[in-house]
């Protein structure tokens, strides 16, 4: 993977007025259809007058090649671009943070009887007009099969978080399914609404090996587009599913074109060979020029990932909070953002995206203050020794920082960090390595000193970061999760346990707000900025809507059409 981005989307809340106050209401979302990143705005393109029947095609350029087409197996973000077109969810999360029914007739709540008051019993009513691409009717049996497949120990599931709590699944009718949760777990609503795509029982139940079958290379779904062809190394063609149960699709075909070189990809967008630049979008150094192109629209929008320095909290100097605070004070964040990212990202202090309902405002704001950093280290007993390098108790204030080899912007960031930290008597050495190496045991087993990385901390669209910050989720200590920072705090564990059992939005917002204050105070991570993406769309192509609650902004191609 290109980064540690186990991304499922962020910031989801259930729609509804006062009658639904006990379970997830409308949240912050993307204000009025605009996403703000730095000083750049992106306006969404809401469909106004789509055609009566599909016409034309969209050529969507991707800089990485989709290769995983079973939506419940481990894949990367670019694979999701295919999943969103071919498959459907029980409900999805729109750009404003609302859950919207898809295969389900309604989103379950305590008020409509879909959820029991204790959060343990779930009753899902399904649409009865949905068909698979091969014409077979979709039923509750498909939902039961999909959930059981995820929990099948022989199946290489992408994630069983939340799903492992599901017990006693019962098909009540062709259009209704019930189950019991082993324990109340409010984040499960978001997990079902992000990447839990439903797969066809009538095809996959006949497969001997659930990890390999013809379905994996020619998937059948209920989504707005059906499989056409794949030419490895070149493109994937999807055709309109005219029997689709939702809005659209309004184009006849979607061609996902693989262009690995981002400069070439931008050139083809500039010359009109592609209609949309996706996934990694437009390189920051091209954004200002792109805004001047005739016949093109540029959208600069926030993503849910947070670029940060990940300290190994059990590595010598980093175990001392005073060291972490001094290093943080000594970073000239804005200089890095301006010089290397053209001023596009926004500084942040939290692991939660600023557009999410759970984002805690008013956290202490970072200030570039090397004088205060030096004073902190003096007071903590870190004394300058030979060459100006500080040491304490025989331990020198020196460490390595790692990131993916060949990531030019990150490598330039490292050079600026070296200068910033040298000024306070800290020595940083670069120890970069290929993606396949750094994101393996080196990262997973906390073999690093520090890492420059971008992470989406959210679970589904939920702020439950137990897998990231729970003391039982440290892989290097035998835990199951992604707490490679080796962060341990009993109060964090208490807040995480409490938040996962709460179903009242106000209570959850307070709980996760307290958690964000705690993580910021502990400096478990040194946050740099919230991620951003610049994407280009050919003028006349309507319906593009950046969605911070998904990992890829071509989530809704079903709504795109040519004016």
ChimeraX attribute file (.defattr): number of C-alpha atoms within 10 A of each C-alpha:
attribute: neighborCount
match mode: 1-to-1
recipient: residues
	/A:1	13
	/A:2	16
	/A:3	17
	/A:4	19
	/A:5	19
	/A:6	22
	/A:7	23
	/A:8	25
	/A:9	28
	/A:10	34
	/A:11	33
	/A:12	36
	/A:13	27
	/A:14	23
	/A:15	19
	/A:16	15
	/A:17	10
	/A:18	7
	/A:19	11
	/A:20	18
	/A:21	19
	/A:22	17
	/A:23	24
	/A:24	24
	/A:25	23
	/A:26	19
	/A:27	19
	/A:28	19
	/A:29	25
	/A:30	24
	/A:31	11
	/A:32	11
	/A:33	17
	/A:34	20
	/A:35	25
	/A:36	20
	/A:37	22
	/A:38	18
	/A:39	10
	/A:40	14
	/A:41	15
	/A:42	20
	/A:43	18
	/A:44	20
	/A:45	16
	/A:46	13
	/A:47	15
	/A:48	9
	/A:49	10
	/A:50	19
	/A:51	14
	/A:52	9
	/A:53	11
	/A:54	20
	/A:55	15
	/A:56	11
	/A:57	19
	/A:58	21
	/A:59	18
	/A:60	24
	/A:61	28
	/A:62	24
	/A:63	20
	/A:64	21
	/A:65	20
	/A:66	24
	/A:67	17
	/A:68	18
	/A:69	21
	/A:70	25
	/A:71	24
	/A:72	23
	/A:73	16
	/A:74	14
	/A:75	18
	/A:76	20
	/A:77	21
	/A:78	21
	/A:79	19
	/A:80	25
	/A:81	24
	/A:82	26
	/A:83	24
	/A:84	23
	/A:85	26
	/A:86	26
	/A:87	25
	/A:88	22
	/A:89	23
	/A:90	25
	/A:91	23
	/A:92	26
	/A:93	26
	/A:94	23
	/A:95	25
	/A:96	25
	/A:97	27
	/A:98	23
	/A:99	26
	/A:100	19
	/A:101	19
	/A:102	20
	/A:103	30
	/A:104	19
	/A:105	17
	/A:106	18
	/A:107	24
	/A:108	20
	/A:109	24
	/A:110	19
	/A:111	14
	/A:112	13
	/A:113	13
	/A:114	18
	/A:115	19
	/A:116	16
	/A:117	15
	/A:118	13
	/A:119	21
	/A:120	18
	/A:121	20
	/A:122	19
	/A:123	20
	/A:124	24
	/A:125	21
	/A:126	24
	/A:127	19
	/A:128	17
	/A:129	13
	/A:130	20
	/A:131	17
	/A:132	22
	/A:133	24
	/A:134	10
	/A:135	10
	/A:136	12
	/A:137	16
	/A:138	26
	/A:139	24
	/A:140	25
	/A:141	19
	/A:142	19
	/A:143	26
	/A:144	19
	/A:145	19
	/A:146	20
	/A:147	21
	/A:148	17
	/A:149	20
	/A:150	21
	/A:151	19
	/A:152	14
	/A:153	9
	/A:154	11
	/A:155	16
	/A:156	16
	/A:157	19
	/A:158	15
	/A:159	17
	/A:160	14
	/A:161	16
	/A:162	20
	/A:163	17
	/A:164	15
	/A:165	16
	/A:166	19
	/A:167	17
	/A:168	10
	/A:169	17
	/A:170	15
	/A:171	18
	/A:172	14
	/A:173	13
	/A:174	16
	/A:175	19
	/A:176	20
	/A:177	20
	/A:178	20
	/A:179	17
	/A:180	18
	/A:181	19
	/A:182	15
	/A:183	16
	/A:184	19
	/A:185	20
	/A:186	22
	/A:187	23
	/A:188	21
	/A:189	22
	/A:190	28
	/A:191	22
	/A:192	19
	/A:193	28
	/A:194	27
	/A:195	27
	/A:196	26
	/A:197	26
	/A:198	24
	/A:199	27
	/A:200	24
	/A:201	19
	/A:202	15
	/A:203	13
	/A:204	18
	/A:205	12
	/A:206	10
	/A:207	14
	/A:208	9
	/A:209	11
	/A:210	17
	/A:211	14
	/A:212	12
	/A:213	16
	/A:214	10
	/A:215	16
	/A:216	16
	/A:217	15
	/A:218	15
	/A:219	22
	/A:220	21
	/A:221	25
	/A:222	29
	/A:223	29
	/A:224	29
	/A:225	31
	/A:226	26
	/A:227	20
	/A:228	15
	/A:229	14
	/A:230	17
	/A:231	10
	/A:232	11
	/A:233	14
	/A:234	12
	/A:235	19
	/A:236	21
	/A:237	18
	/A:238	21
	/A:239	21
	/A:240	25
	/A:241	25
	/A:242	16
	/A:243	18
	/A:244	20
	/A:245	18
	/A:246	15
	/A:247	11
	/A:248	24
	/A:249	30
	/A:250	24
	/A:251	25
	/A:252	18
	/A:253	21
	/A:254	23
	/A:255	20
	/A:256	24
	/A:257	24
	/A:258	20
	/A:259	20
	/A:260	15
	/A:261	12
	/A:262	18
	/A:263	14
	/A:264	12
	/A:265	24
	/A:266	25
	/A:267	14
	/A:268	17
	/A:269	23
	/A:270	19
	/A:271	10
	/A:272	13
	/A:273	15
	/A:274	22
	/A:275	23
	/A:276	28
	/A:277	28
	/A:278	24
	/A:279	21
	/A:280	18
	/A:281	24
	/A:282	23
	/A:283	16
	/A:284	17
	/A:285	11
	/A:286	14
	/A:287	20
	/A:288	11
	/A:289	10
	/A:290	21
	/A:291	13
	/A:292	11
	/A:293	12
	/A:294	10
	/A:295	11
	/A:296	19
	/A:297	19
	/A:298	24
	/A:299	24
	/A:300	26
	/A:301	28
	/A:302	27
	/A:303	27
	/A:304	31
	/A:305	27
	/A:306	25
	/A:307	22
	/A:308	20
	/A:309	20
	/A:310	23
	/A:311	26
	/A:312	24
	/A:313	23
	/A:314	14
	/A:315	17
	/A:316	14
	/A:317	22
	/A:318	20
	/A:319	14
	/A:320	13
	/A:321	16
	/A:322	21
	/A:323	20
	/A:324	22
	/A:325	19
	/A:326	22
	/A:327	23
	/A:328	25
	/A:329	24
	/A:330	25
	/A:331	24
	/A:332	20
	/A:333	21
	/A:334	18
	/A:335	15
	/A:336	19
	/A:337	19
	/A:338	12
	/A:339	12
	/A:340	17
	/A:341	17
	/A:342	16
	/A:343	17
	/A:344	25
	/A:345	26
	/A:346	18
	/A:347	20
	/A:348	22
	/A:349	27
	/A:350	25
	/A:351	27
	/A:352	27
	/A:353	28
	/A:354	22
	/A:355	24
	/A:356	24
	/A:357	25
	/A:358	26
	/A:359	21
	/A:360	21
	/A:361	12
	/A:362	8
	/A:363	16
	/A:364	12
	/A:365	9
	/A:366	18
	/A:367	14
	/A:368	16
	/A:369	15
	/A:370	20
	/A:371	13
	/A:372	16
	/A:373	24
	/A:374	20
	/A:375	13
	/A:376	17
	/A:377	23
	/A:378	14
	/A:379	10
	/A:380	14
	/A:381	13
	/A:382	23
	/A:383	17
	/A:384	18
	/A:385	12
	/A:386	7
	/A:387	7
	/A:388	14
	/A:389	18
	/A:390	23
	/A:391	20
	/A:392	15
	/A:393	8
	/A:394	7
	/A:395	11
	/A:396	19
	/A:397	21
	/A:398	18
	/A:399	18
	/A:400	14
	/A:401	20
	/A:402	24
	/A:403	24
	/A:404	22
	/A:405	15
	/A:406	12
	/A:407	14
	/A:408	11
	/A:409	12
	/A:410	17
	/A:411	18
	/A:412	13
	/A:413	19
	/A:414	20
	/A:415	13
	/A:416	17
	/A:417	20
	/A:418	17
	/A:419	16
	/A:420	23
	/A:421	22
	/A:422	17
	/A:423	16
	/A:424	24
	/A:425	24
	/A:426	22
	/A:427	20
	/A:428	21
	/A:429	13
	/A:430	16
	/A:431	17
	/A:432	19
	/A:433	15
	/A:434	13
	/A:435	17
	/A:436	13
	/A:437	13
	/A:438	24
	/A:439	18
	/A:440	13
	/A:441	14
	/A:442	15
	/A:443	23
	/A:444	19
	/A:445	19
	/A:446	25
	/A:447	14
	/A:448	22
	/A:449	23
	/A:450	24
	/A:451	23
	/A:452	22
	/A:453	21
	/A:454	23
	/A:455	19
	/A:456	26
	/A:457	29
	/A:458	27
	/A:459	25
	/A:460	28
	/A:461	30
	/A:462	27
	/A:463	30
	/A:464	24
	/A:465	22
	/A:466	23
	/A:467	21
	/A:468	22
	/A:469	25
	/A:470	26
	/A:471	21
	/A:472	20
	/A:473	21
	/A:474	24
	/A:475	20
	/A:476	19
	/A:477	14
	/A:478	10
	/A:479	14
	/A:480	15
	/A:481	20
	/A:482	25
	/A:483	27
	/A:484	25
	/A:485	27
	/A:486	24
	/A:487	24
	/A:488	17
	/A:489	13
	/A:490	10
	/A:491	12
	/A:492	22
	/A:493	16
	/A:494	13
	/A:495	21
	/A:496	21
	/A:497	16
	/A:498	14
	/A:499	25
	/A:500	22
	/A:501	16
	/A:502	21
	/A:503	22
	/A:504	16
	/A:505	22
	/A:506	15
	/A:507	14
	/A:508	24
	/A:509	18
	/A:510	16
	/A:511	20
	/A:512	24
	/A:513	20
	/A:514	16
	/A:515	24
	/A:516	23
	/A:517	18
	/A:518	17
	/A:519	19
	/A:520	19
	/A:521	14
	/A:522	16
	/A:523	20
	/A:524	22
	/A:525	23
	/A:526	26
	/A:527	24
	/A:528	27
	/A:529	23
	/A:530	28
	/A:531	22
	/A:532	25
	/A:533	21
	/A:534	24
	/A:535	24
	/A:536	24
	/A:537	20
	/A:538	21
	/A:539	14
	/A:540	13
	/A:541	18
	/A:542	21
	/A:543	21
	/A:544	24
	/A:545	25
	/A:546	30
	/A:547	28
	/A:548	30
	/A:549	35
	/A:550	29
	/A:551	27
	/A:552	23
	/A:553	24
	/A:554	25
	/A:555	22
	/A:556	21
	/A:557	24
	/A:558	25
	/A:559	22
	/A:560	23
	/A:561	25
	/A:562	19
	/A:563	13
